[in-house]
Amino acid sequence: MAVVRHFPVEAQQTAMCIAYYENRSYNPFEVSPTGDYGVMGINAYWQRERLAKMGLTPADLFIVDTNVRVAADIWQEQSFNPWAT
């Protein structure tokens, strides 16, 4: 699974919970009304610079492994704070 591949062990359970609450159906093609893409709910607008730096487009976020890789990149810089309500 992508979470195991991209997150360290200590963050995997939280990452799985975030995926559940961001996208309860785990539908990789879901886009929320606020522009959150895929299983981890990556916001393409707020993460546009990161996506560009990683050579990605919003459409790439429909690929589960890519979506989780971007989430892990965000986590490395900001912990899980961007997903906090």
TORPAPA-110344 format. One record per residue: residue number from 0; x, y, z of N, C-alpha, C, O, CB in turn. Coordinates in pm, whole numbers, m for minus. Atoms other than C-alpha are relative to their C-alpha. Glycine has a CB too. Layout:
BEGIN
<vexkol lumse="NUM" n_c1="X" n_c2="Y" n_c3="Z" ca_c1="X" ca_c2="Y" ca_c3="Z" c_c1="X" c_c2="Y" c_c3="Z" o_c1="X" o_c2="Y" o_c3="Z" cb_c1="X" cb_c2="Y" cb_c3="Z"/>
...
This chain:
BEGIN
<vexkol lumse="0" n_c1="84" n_c2="m118" n_c3="0" ca_c1="0" ca_c2="0" ca_c3="0" c_c1="88" c_c2="125" c_c3="0" o_c1="199" o_c2="124" o_c3="54" cb_c1="m95" cb_c2="0" cb_c3="121"/>
<vexkol lumse="1" n_c1="m76" n_c2="m123" n_c3="17" ca_c1="114" ca_c2="352" ca_c3="m77" c_c1="38" c_c2="66" c_c3="133" o_c1="146" o_c2="123" o_c3="145" cb_c1="m77" cb_c2="97" cb_c3="m83"/>
<vexkol lumse="2" n_c1="m30" n_c2="m62" n_c3="m129" ca_c1="94" ca_c2="473" ca_c3="284" c_c1="123" c_c2="m66" c_c3="61" o_c1="210" o_c2="3" o_c3="115" cb_c1="m120" cb_c2="m11" cb_c3="97"/>
<vexkol lumse="3" n_c1="m116" n_c2="72" n_c3="m55" ca_c1="342" ca_c2="205" ca_c3="393" c_c1="127" c_c2="38" c_c3="m76" o_c1="234" o_c2="50" o_c3="m16" cb_c1="m22" cb_c2="m154" cb_c3="m7"/>
<vexkol lumse="4" n_c1="m115" n_c2="m33" n_c3="83" ca_c1="572" ca_c2="296" ca_c3="105" c_c1="52" c_c2="142" c_c3="27" o_c1="172" o_c2="166" o_c3="21" cb_c1="m36" cb_c2="m15" cb_c3="m147"/>
<vexkol lumse="5" n_c1="m41" n_c2="m141" n_c3="m4" ca_c1="575" ca_c2="673" ca_c3="165" c_c1="5" c_c2="64" c_c3="139" o_c1="68" o_c2="169" o_c3="156" cb_c1="m92" cb_c2="78" cb_c3="m84"/>
<vexkol lumse="6" n_c1="m1" n_c2="m56" n_c3="m135" ca_c1="516" ca_c2="733" ca_c3="537" c_c1="81" c_c2="m89" c_c3="93" o_c1="80" o_c2="m211" o_c3="76" cb_c1="m144" cb_c2="18" cb_c3="54"/>
<vexkol lumse="7" n_c1="m69" n_c2="83" n_c3="m100" ca_c1="735" ca_c2="619" ca_c3="827" c_c1="m103" c_c2="m71" c_c3="88" o_c1="m218" o_c2="m30" o_c3="96" cb_c1="97" cb_c2="87" cb_c3="87"/>
<vexkol lumse="8" n_c1="90" n_c2="84" n_c3="m80" ca_c1="585" ca_c2="358" ca_c3="1058" c_c1="m80" c_c2="83" c_c3="99" o_c1="m201" o_c2="62" o_c3="115" cb_c1="80" cb_c2="m106" cb_c3="74"/>
<vexkol lumse="9" n_c1="68" n_c2="m76" n_c3="m104" ca_c1="501" ca_c2="611" ca_c3="1328" c_c1="m110" c_c2="92" c_c3="m53" o_c1="m192" o_c2="140" o_c3="25" cb_c1="101" cb_c2="82" cb_c3="76"/>
<vexkol lumse="10" n_c1="102" n_c2="m88" n_c3="58" ca_c1="286" ca_c2="816" ca_c3="1088" c_c1="m105" c_c2="m74" c_c3="m83" o_c1="m202" o_c2="m14" o_c3="m128" cb_c1="67" cb_c2="104" cb_c3="m87"/>
<vexkol lumse="11" n_c1="89" n_c2="74" n_c3="90" ca_c1="111" ca_c2="539" ca_c3="896" c_c1="m144" c_c2="m8" c_c3="49" o_c1="m236" o_c2="9" o_c3="m31" cb_c1="53" cb_c2="m139" cb_c3="m19"/>
<vexkol lumse="12" n_c1="137" n_c2="11" n_c3="m51" ca_c1="m191" ca_c2="496" ca_c3="1123" c_c1="m74" c_c2="132" c_c3="m17" o_c1="m190" o_c2="133" o_c3="m58" cb_c1="1" cb_c2="m42" cb_c3="147"/>
<vexkol lumse="13" n_c1="64" n_c2="m131" n_c3="17" ca_c1="m264" ca_c2="869" ca_c3="1121" c_c1="m27" c_c2="28" c_c3="m147" o_c1="m133" o_c2="81" o_c3="m181" cb_c1="88" cb_c2="110" cb_c3="60"/>
<vexkol lumse="14" n_c1="20" n_c2="m21" n_c3="144" ca_c1="m218" ca_c2="883" ca_c3="744" c_c1="m121" c_c2="m80" c_c3="m50" o_c1="m198" o_c2="m30" o_c3="m131" cb_c1="127" cb_c2="m41" cb_c3="m78"/>
<vexkol lumse="15" n_c1="115" n_c2="81" n_c3="40" ca_c1="m470" ca_c2="600" ca_c3="701" c_c1="m131" c_c2="63" c_c3="51" o_c1="m231" o_c2="62" o_c3="m20" cb_c1="14" cb_c2="m144" cb_c3="54"/>
<vexkol lumse="16" n_c1="119" n_c2="m66" n_c3="m53" ca_c1="m718" ca_c2="782" ca_c3="925" c_c1="m34" c_c2="124" c_c3="m82" o_c1="m151" o_c2="151" o_c3="m109" cb_c1="20" cb_c2="39" cb_c3="147"/>
<vexkol lumse="17" n_c1="22" n_c2="m118" n_c3="83" ca_c1="m674" ca_c2="1099" ca_c3="722" c_c1="m59" c_c2="m40" c_c3="m134" o_c1="m153" o_c2="24" o_c3="m182" cb_c1="132" cb_c2="78" cb_c3="m21"/>
<vexkol lumse="18" n_c1="55" n_c2="47" n_c3="128" ca_c1="m735" ca_c2="907" ca_c3="400" c_c1="m148" c_c2="m35" c_c3="16" o_c1="m230" o_c2="m3" o_c3="m71" cb_c1="79" cb_c2="m123" cb_c3="m53"/>
<vexkol lumse="19" n_c1="140" n_c2="37" n_c3="m24" ca_c1="m1057" ca_c2="771" ca_c3="550" c_c1="m88" c_c2="124" c_c3="12" o_c1="m195" o_c2="131" o_c3="m50" cb_c1="m12" cb_c2="m86" cb_c3="127"/>
<vexkol lumse="20" n_c1="83" n_c2="m118" n_c3="m22" ca_c1="m1186" ca_c2="1110" ca_c3="661" c_c1="0" c_c2="96" c_c3="m119" o_c1="m96" o_c2="170" o_c3="m138" cb_c1="45" cb_c2="73" cb_c3="123"/>
<vexkol lumse="21" n_c1="m4" n_c2="m85" n_c3="120" ca_c1="m1077" ca_c2="1290" ca_c3="345" c_c1="m82" c_c2="m59" c_c3="m113" o_c1="m140" o_c2="14" o_c3="m194" cb_c1="144" cb_c2="20" cb_c3="m45"/>
<vexkol lumse="22" n_c1="61" n_c2="66" n_c3="116" ca_c1="m1225" ca_c2="1032" ca_c3="110" c_c1="m53" c_c2="m136" c_c3="46" o_c1="12" o_c2="m238" o_c3="23" cb_c1="102" cb_c2="m15" cb_c3="m119"/>
<vexkol lumse="23" n_c1="52" n_c2="121" n_c3="m63" ca_c1="m1444" ca_c2="774" ca_c3="282" c_c1="m18" c_c2="m118" c_c3="m94" o_c1="m18" o_c2="m233" o_c3="m50" cb_c1="m130" cb_c2="29" cb_c3="65"/>
<vexkol lumse="24" n_c1="15" n_c2="110" n_c3="96" ca_c1="m1491" ca_c2="573" ca_c3="m35" c_c1="136" c_c2="m44" c_c3="m56" o_c1="143" o_c2="m139" o_c3="m134" cb_c1="m94" cb_c2="41" cb_c3="m114"/>
<vexkol lumse="25" n_c1="m133" n_c2="24" n_c3="55" ca_c1="m1115" ca_c2="576" ca_c3="m107" c_c1="m1" c_c2="8" c_c3="m153" o_c1="72" o_c2="m64" o_c3="m221" cb_c1="54" cb_c2="m138" cb_c3="45"/>
<vexkol lumse="26" n_c1="13" n_c2="m20" n_c3="145" ca_c1="m1213" ca_c2="691" ca_c3="m456" c_c1="114" c_c2="88" c_c3="m48" o_c1="118" o_c2="206" o_c3="m14" cb_c1="m139" cb_c2="63" cb_c3="m37"/>
<vexkol lumse="27" n_c1="m115" n_c2="m80" n_c3="42" ca_c1="m890" ca_c2="806" ca_c3="m624" c_c1="m37" c_c2="113" c_c3="m96" o_c1="44" o_c2="204" o_c3="m118" cb_c1="103" cb_c2="m89" cb_c3="m66"/>
<vexkol lumse="28" n_c1="41" n_c2="m102" n_c3="97" ca_c1="m1088" ca_c2="1017" ca_c3="m873" c_c1="m90" c_c2="107" c_c3="61" o_c1="m145" o_c2="191" o_c3="m11" cb_c1="m71" cb_c2="m66" cb_c3="m116"/>
<vexkol lumse="29" n_c1="86" n_c2="m98" n_c3="m66" ca_c1="m1279" ca_c2="1220" ca_c3="m618" c_c1="68" c_c2="135" c_c3="8" o_c1="188" o_c2="146" o_c3="37" cb_c1="m39" cb_c2="m49" cb_c3="141"/>
<vexkol lumse="30" n_c1="m45" n_c2="m138" n_c3="m20" ca_c1="m1245" ca_c2="1598" ca_c3="m617" c_c1="m108" c_c2="68" c_c3="82" o_c1="m225" o_c2="71" o_c3="42" cb_c1="26" cb_c2="75" cb_c3="m138"/>
<vexkol lumse="31" n_c1="98" n_c2="m65" n_c3="m87" ca_c1="m1412" ca_c2="1784" ca_c3="m334" c_c1="m40" c_c2="136" c_c3="m58" o_c1="26" o_c2="186" o_c3="m149" cb_c1="57" cb_c2="18" cb_c3="143"/>
<vexkol lumse="32" n_c1="39" n_c2="m134" n_c3="45" ca_c1="m1599" ca_c2="2112" ca_c3="m386" c_c1="108" c_c2="107" c_c3="24" o_c1="107" o_c2="212" o_c3="m40" cb_c1="m128" cb_c2="42" cb_c3="69"/>
<vexkol lumse="33" n_c1="m107" n_c2="m97" n_c3="m29" ca_c1="m1292" ca_c2="2288" ca_c3="m239" c_c1="129" c_c2="m31" c_c3="m76" o_c1="231" o_c2="34" o_c3="m53" cb_c1="29" cb_c2="2" cb_c3="150"/>
<vexkol lumse="34" n_c1="m117" n_c2="30" n_c3="82" ca_c1="m1050" ca_c2="2129" ca_c3="m488" c_c1="99" c_c2="m97" c_c3="62" o_c1="217" o_c2="m96" o_c3="26" cb_c1="70" cb_c2="124" cb_c3="m31"/>
<vexkol lumse="35" n_c1="m85" n_c2="102" n_c3="m61" ca_c1="m913" ca_c2="1848" ca_c3="m273" c_c1="m7" c_c2="m127" c_c3="m83" o_c1="m116" o_c2="m179" o_c3="m109" cb_c1="m42" cb_c2="m27" cb_c3="149"/>
<vexkol lumse="36" n_c1="m7" n_c2="112" n_c3="94" ca_c1="m798" ca_c2="1559" ca_c3="m490" c_c1="37" c_c2="m131" c_c3="67" o_c1="124" o_c2="m137" o_c3="154" cb_c1="100" cb_c2="31" cb_c3="m108"/>
<vexkol lumse="37" n_c1="m40" n_c2="136" n_c3="m30" ca_c1="m789" ca_c2="1186" ca_c3="m436" c_c1="m13" c_c2="m42" c_c3="145" o_c1="m80" o_c2="22" o_c3="225" cb_c1="137" cb_c2="m18" cb_c3="m41"/>
<vexkol lumse="38" n_c1="18" n_c2="66" n_c3="m129" ca_c1="m754" ca_c2="968" ca_c3="m132" c_c1="50" c_c2="81" c_c3="119" o_c1="m5" o_c2="69" o_c3="228" cb_c1="70" cb_c2="m132" cb_c3="m1"/>
<vexkol lumse="39" n_c1="m53" n_c2="m79" n_c3="m112" ca_c1="m551" ca_c2="1210" ca_c3="81" c_c1="m52" c_c2="144" c_c3="0" o_c1="m14" o_c2="224" o_c3="85" cb_c1="152" cb_c2="2" cb_c3="m6"/>
<vexkol lumse="40" n_c1="58" n_c2="m134" n_c3="3" ca_c1="m747" ca_c2="1520" ca_c3="m16" c_c1="103" c_c2="109" c_c3="m20" o_c1="104" o_c2="208" o_c3="53" cb_c1="m74" cb_c2="25" cb_c3="127"/>
<vexkol lumse="41" n_c1="m104" n_c2="m101" n_c3="29" ca_c1="m454" ca_c2="1714" ca_c3="m164" c_c1="m64" c_c2="117" c_c3="m73" o_c1="m125" o_c2="99" o_c3="m178" cb_c1="116" cb_c2="m61" cb_c3="m86"/>
<vexkol lumse="42" n_c1="57" n_c2="m118" n_c3="64" ca_c1="m562" ca_c2="2068" ca_c3="m246" c_c1="94" c_c2="50" c_c3="m108" o_c1="204" o_c2="96" o_c3="m80" cb_c1="m27" cb_c2="110" cb_c3="104"/>
<vexkol lumse="43" n_c1="m84" n_c2="m34" n_c3="115" ca_c1="m430" ca_c2="2142" ca_c3="m592" c_c1="37" c_c2="149" c_c3="m2" o_c1="145" o_c2="185" o_c3="m50" cb_c1="m71" cb_c2="m37" cb_c3="m129"/>
<vexkol lumse="44" n_c1="m31" n_c2="m143" n_c3="m1" ca_c1="m450" ca_c2="2520" ca_c3="m542" c_c1="109" c_c2="31" c_c3="102" o_c1="209" o_c2="94" o_c3="69" cb_c1="m125" cb_c2="81" cb_c3="31"/>
<vexkol lumse="45" n_c1="m97" n_c2="m32" n_c3="m105" ca_c1="m264" ca_c2="2540" ca_c3="m211" c_c1="132" c_c2="m74" c_c3="m18" o_c1="234" o_c2="m31" o_c3="36" cb_c1="m59" cb_c2="m32" cb_c3="135"/>
<vexkol lumse="46" n_c1="m123" n_c2="78" n_c3="20" ca_c1="m11" ca_c2="2279" ca_c3="m322" c_c1="56" c_c2="16" c_c3="m141" o_c1="138" o_c2="m65" o_c3="m184" cb_c1="m27" cb_c2="m146" cb_c3="29"/>
<vexkol lumse="47" n_c1="m42" n_c2="m16" n_c3="140" ca_c1="44" ca_c2="2414" ca_c3="m676" c_c1="151" c_c2="15" c_c3="m15" o_c1="208" o_c2="m39" o_c3="m110" cb_c1="m69" cb_c2="122" cb_c3="m61"/>
<vexkol lumse="48" n_c1="m145" n_c2="m14" n_c3="9" ca_c1="406" ca_c2="2514" ca_c3="m609" c_c1="70" c_c2="m133" c_c3="26" o_c1="167" o_c2="m167" o_c3="m42" cb_c1="50" cb_c2="105" cb_c3="99"/>
<vexkol lumse="49" n_c1="m57" n_c2="131" n_c3="m30" ca_c1="484" ca_c2="2175" ca_c3="m457" c_c1="m18" c_c2="m93" c_c3="m120" o_c1="74" o_c2="m164" o_c3="m160" cb_c1="m67" cb_c2="m60" cb_c3="128"/>
<vexkol lumse="50" n_c1="25" n_c2="85" n_c3="117" ca_c1="320" ca_c2="1998" ca_c3="m751" c_c1="95" c_c2="36" c_c3="m114" o_c1="152" o_c2="m53" o_c3="m177" cb_c1="m147" cb_c2="14" cb_c3="m47"/>
<vexkol lumse="51" n_c1="m91" n_c2="m43" n_c3="106" ca_c1="523" ca_c2="2205" ca_c3="m996" c_c1="143" c_c2="m44" c_c3="29" o_c1="213" o_c2="m92" o_c3="m60" cb_c1="m5" cb_c2="152" cb_c3="m16"/>
<vexkol lumse="52" n_c1="m136" n_c2="40" n_c3="m39" ca_c1="844" ca_c2="2136" ca_c3="m803" c_c1="20" c_c2="m150" c_c3="m19" o_c1="129" o_c2="m196" o_c3="m53" cb_c1="27" cb_c2="38" cb_c3="147"/>
<vexkol lumse="53" n_c1="m7" n_c2="145" n_c3="14" ca_c1="765" ca_c2="1765" ca_c3="m814" c_c1="m27" c_c2="m46" c_c3="m144" o_c1="m25" o_c2="m165" o_c3="m173" cb_c1="m98" cb_c2="m67" cb_c3="95"/>
<vexkol lumse="54" n_c1="27" n_c2="33" n_c3="140" ca_c1="685" ca_c2="1782" ca_c3="m1188" c_c1="m136" c_c2="m63" c_c3="m21" o_c1="m154" o_c2="m146" o_c3="m111" cb_c1="106" cb_c2="m92" cb_c3="m51"/>
<vexkol lumse="55" n_c1="132" n_c2="60" n_c3="5" ca_c1="319" ca_c2="1698" ca_c3="m1130" c_c1="m107" c_c2="102" c_c3="m36" o_c1="m87" o_c2="222" o_c3="m23" cb_c1="m33" cb_c2="m64" cb_c3="134"/>
<vexkol lumse="56" n_c1="118" n_c2="m82" n_c3="26" ca_c1="m19" ca_c2="1831" ca_c3="m1239" c_c1="m112" c_c2="m49" c_c3="92" o_c1="m100" o_c2="m157" o_c3="150" cb_c1="m44" cb_c2="m8" cb_c3="m153"/>
<vexkol lumse="57" n_c1="112" n_c2="49" n_c3="m81" ca_c1="m349" ca_c2="1810" ca_c3="m1051" c_c1="m52" c_c2="m137" c_c3="m47" o_c1="m92" o_c2="m218" o_c3="36" cb_c1="m113" cb_c2="101" cb_c3="m3"/>
<vexkol lumse="58" n_c1="47" n_c2="130" n_c3="51" ca_c1="m448" ca_c2="1518" ca_c3="m1277" c_c1="85" c_c2="m115" c_c3="52" o_c1="35" o_c2="m227" o_c3="68" cb_c1="2" cb_c2="0" cb_c3="m155"/>
<vexkol lumse="59" n_c1="m87" n_c2="105" n_c3="m55" ca_c1="m150" ca_c2="1322" ca_c3="m1142" c_c1="m45" c_c2="m43" c_c3="139" o_c1="m12" o_c2="m153" o_c3="183" cb_c1="144" cb_c2="48" cb_c3="5"/>
<vexkol lumse="60" n_c1="46" n_c2="33" n_c3="m135" ca_c1="m316" ca_c2="1332" ca_c3="m799" c_c1="m107" c_c2="m109" c_c3="0" o_c1="m142" o_c2="m160" o_c3="106" cb_c1="m54" cb_c2="125" cb_c3="67"/>
<vexkol lumse="61" n_c1="96" n_c2="111" n_c3="10" ca_c1="m570" ca_c2="1076" ca_c3="m926" c_c1="71" c_c2="m135" c_c3="11" o_c1="5" o_c2="m238" o_c3="29" cb_c1="m77" cb_c2="9" cb_c3="m131"/>
<vexkol lumse="62" n_c1="m78" n_c2="123" n_c3="m16" ca_c1="m290" ca_c2="817" ca_c3="m911" c_c1="27" c_c2="m15" c_c3="149" o_c1="92" o_c2="70" o_c3="210" cb_c1="136" cb_c2="4" cb_c3="m83"/>
<vexkol lumse="63" n_c1="m7" n_c2="16" n_c3="m146" ca_c1="m305" ca_c2="678" ca_c3="m557" c_c1="142" c_c2="13" c_c3="52" o_c1="164" o_c2="85" o_c3="149" cb_c1="m57" cb_c2="m136" cb_c3="39"/>
<vexkol lumse="64" n_c1="m137" n_c2="m7" n_c3="m49" ca_c1="70" ca_c2="632" ca_c3="m517" c_c1="53" c_c2="143" c_c3="m5" o_c1="123" o_c2="186" o_c3="87" cb_c1="91" cb_c2="m93" cb_c3="m82"/>
<vexkol lumse="65" n_c1="m45" n_c2="m139" n_c3="12" ca_c1="137" ca_c2="986" ca_c3="m639" c_c1="m69" c_c2="87" c_c3="104" o_c1="m4" o_c2="171" o_c3="167" cb_c1="m29" cb_c2="55" cb_c3="m141"/>
<vexkol lumse="66" n_c1="76" n_c2="m77" n_c3="m99" ca_c1="m136" ca_c2="1132" ca_c3="m416" c_c1="60" c_c2="m19" c_c3="139" o_c1="80" o_c2="79" o_c3="212" cb_c1="m147" cb_c2="m42" cb_c3="m1"/>
<vexkol lumse="67" n_c1="m57" n_c2="28" n_c3="m132" ca_c1="10" ca_c2="962" ca_c3="m109" c_c1="144" c_c2="51" c_c3="9" o_c1="186" o_c2="97" o_c3="115" cb_c1="m4" cb_c2="m152" cb_c3="29"/>
<vexkol lumse="68" n_c1="m138" n_c2="m52" n_c3="0" ca_c1="366" ca_c2="1058" ca_c3="m209" c_c1="m1" c_c2="151" c_c3="25" o_c1="83" o_c2="203" o_c3="98" cb_c1="70" cb_c2="m32" cb_c3="m135"/>
<vexkol lumse="69" n_c1="11" n_c2="m145" n_c3="m23" ca_c1="260" ca_c2="1425" ca_c3="m223" c_c1="m41" c_c2="25" c_c3="145" o_c1="12" o_c2="116" o_c3="209" cb_c1="m104" cb_c2="64" cb_c3="m98"/>
<vexkol lumse="70" n_c1="40" n_c2="m15" n_c3="m140" ca_c1="87" ca_c2="1386" ca_c3="115" c_c1="119" c_c2="m20" c_c3="93" o_c1="136" o_c2="54" o_c3="190" cb_c1="m112" cb_c2="m99" cb_c3="35"/>
<vexkol lumse="71" n_c1="m119" n_c2="25" n_c3="m83" ca_c1="407" ca_c2="1241" ca_c3="263" c_c1="99" c_c2="116" c_c3="m10" o_c1="165" o_c2="150" o_c3="88" cb_c1="68" cb_c2="m132" cb_c3="m43"/>
<vexkol lumse="72" n_c1="m89" n_c2="m116" n_c3="17" ca_c1="606" ca_c2="1531" ca_c3="119" c_c1="m51" c_c2="117" c_c3="83" o_c1="28" o_c2="187" o_c3="147" cb_c1="9" cb_c2="40" cb_c3="m150"/>
<vexkol lumse="73" n_c1="60" n_c2="m105" n_c3="m83" ca_c1="364" ca_c2="1774" ca_c3="285" c_c1="28" c_c2="m31" c_c3="147" o_c1="68" o_c2="58" o_c3="223" cb_c1="m153" cb_c2="12" cb_c3="m26"/>
<vexkol lumse="74" n_c1="m20" n_c2="41" n_c3="m139" ca_c1="390" ca_c2="1577" ca_c3="611" c_c1="144" c_c2="26" c_c3="46" o_c1="166" o_c2="68" o_c3="160" cb_c1="m34" cb_c2="m150" cb_c3="17"/>
<vexkol lumse="75" n_c1="m141" n_c2="m22" n_c3="m38" ca_c1="772" ca_c2="1601" ca_c3="608" c_c1="26" c_c2="145" c_c3="35" o_c1="111" o_c2="173" o_c3="120" cb_c1="93" cb_c2="m43" cb_c3="m113"/>
<vexkol lumse="76" n_c1="m18" n_c2="m143" n_c3="m28" ca_c1="746" ca_c2="1981" ca_c3="609" c_c1="m90" c_c2="53" c_c3="110" o_c1="m49" o_c2="139" o_c3="190" cb_c1="m23" cb_c2="79" cb_c3="m125"/>
<vexkol lumse="77" n_c1="101" n_c2="m64" n_c3="m85" ca_c1="432" ca_c2="2046" ca_c3="809" c_c1="m71" c_c2="m96" c_c3="95" o_c1="m171" o_c2="m58" o_c3="156" cb_c1="m101" cb_c2="67" cb_c3="m84"/>
<vexkol lumse="78" n_c1="69" n_c2="104" n_c3="m76" ca_c1="342" ca_c2="1725" ca_c3="993" c_c1="m141" c_c2="m16" c_c3="m58" o_c1="m159" o_c2="1" o_c3="m179" cb_c1="m6" cb_c2="36" cb_c3="153"/>
<vexkol lumse="79" n_c1="136" n_c2="18" n_c3="51" ca_c1="m32" ca_c2="1659" ca_c3="965" c_c1="m83" c_c2="128" c_c3="16" o_c1="m206" o_c2="124" o_c3="2" cb_c1="m68" cb_c2="m116" cb_c3="72"/>
<vexkol lumse="80" n_c1="70" n_c2="m127" n_c3="m23" ca_c1="m121" ca_c2="2024" ca_c3="1033" c_c1="m91" c_c2="42" c_c3="m115" o_c1="m200" o_c2="93" o_c3="m88" cb_c1="100" cb_c2="109" cb_c3="25"/>
<vexkol lumse="81" n_c1="92" n_c2="m43" n_c3="107" ca_c1="m266" ca_c2="2092" ca_c3="684" c_c1="m135" c_c2="m74" c_c3="0" o_c1="m232" o_c2="m24" o_c3="m57" cb_c1="66" cb_c2="m20" cb_c3="m134"/>
<vexkol lumse="82" n_c1="125" n_c2="76" n_c3="m5" ca_c1="m531" ca_c2="1826" ca_c3="752" c_c1="m79" c_c2="27" c_c3="127" o_c1="m189" o_c2="m25" o_c3="142" cb_c1="29" cb_c2="m148" cb_c3="m12"/>
<vexkol lumse="83" n_c1="70" n_c2="m29" n_c3="m125" ca_c1="m626" ca_c2="1961" ca_c3="1094" c_c1="m120" c_c2="91" c_c3="m27" o_c1="m116" o_c2="177" o_c3="m115" cb_c1="97" cb_c2="65" cb_c3="103"/>
<vexkol lumse="84" n_c1="120" n_c2="m84" n_c3="19" ca_c1="m969" ca_c2="2116" ca_c3="1124" c_c1="m8" c_c2="106" c_c3="106" o_c1="m102" o_c2="186" o_c3="107" cb_c1="m127" cb_c2="m85" cb_c3="2"/>
